[in-house]
């Protein structure tokens, strides 16, 4: 498990093989099931989701107490299902995980992996409200590591709550831990989350690209092809966005964020919808619109839309 968390795949596989020779001699199936879970985690970490699915599905856990299932087994299979796009199965698993949480004492150790996986699954599926829910309870486990770094997961949840300062702090803490302990898969994911936070919070594309490039290098080094591909796609999107912004010839000095707001105005979006799309507050949208109207010398959304169409800002 330690080798897996550090991204040392060959050593992890070697330890699995050695362990299989030992547990095969035991009369009870429990050690073998735990080893299968670790092997499933290894493949989940490596982006080998189909292999992880096979290992997770073969587990038989009916005889284990609920706190053992919660602590060691419940969350990872559902997270793997979310990564495979099995939305209904992953959401059903969250319902079962919530039932387990209701049976366990608050802030007890077995709740941590459930809260972590629930947050990551919901974020992966775009279920923002579900991903926000565990934030308060997860704070009891700051600085800890249960399958994944708690601070990174807190950063994900805080970002979805639009608590930018908290998200930045959590992710900075996760980055520091990942670098200190050489947890390379977690470091790559943390850098990715920091890049997205930079884009949501400030629209800082240059800083975001730097973070994404470092994450991409790590994913490539680790052979995590699916994660590398997603980061590469994100970098390509940013490159296209930058090229479009640089090619626009505007008679006024609109900022990049103002162009984004104006483009959504031209699509007929309300202030609330614009705020949700750009991960900013409605008050910030109002401020942007005030600046836009002043710069383009108009006083309503219809005129702003006409301006956007005239200068080719609409998609």
Buried (B, 14 or more C-beta within 10 A) or exposed (E): BEBBBBBBBEEBBEBBEEBEEEBEEEEEEEBBBBBBBBBBBBBBBBBBBEBBBEBBEEBEEEEBEEBBBBBBBBBBBBBBBBBBEBBEBBBEBBEEBEEBBEEBEEEEBBBBBBBBBBBBBBBBBEBBEBBBBBBEBBBBBBEBBBBBBBBBBBBBBBBBBBBBEBBBBBBBBBBEBBEEBEBBBBBBBBBBBBBBBBBBBEBBBEBBBBBBBBBBBBBBEBEBEEBBEBBBEBBEEBEEBBEBBEEEEBEEEBBBBBBBBBBBBBBEBEBEBBBBBBBBEBEBBEEBBEBBBEBBEBEEBEEBBBBBEEBEBEE
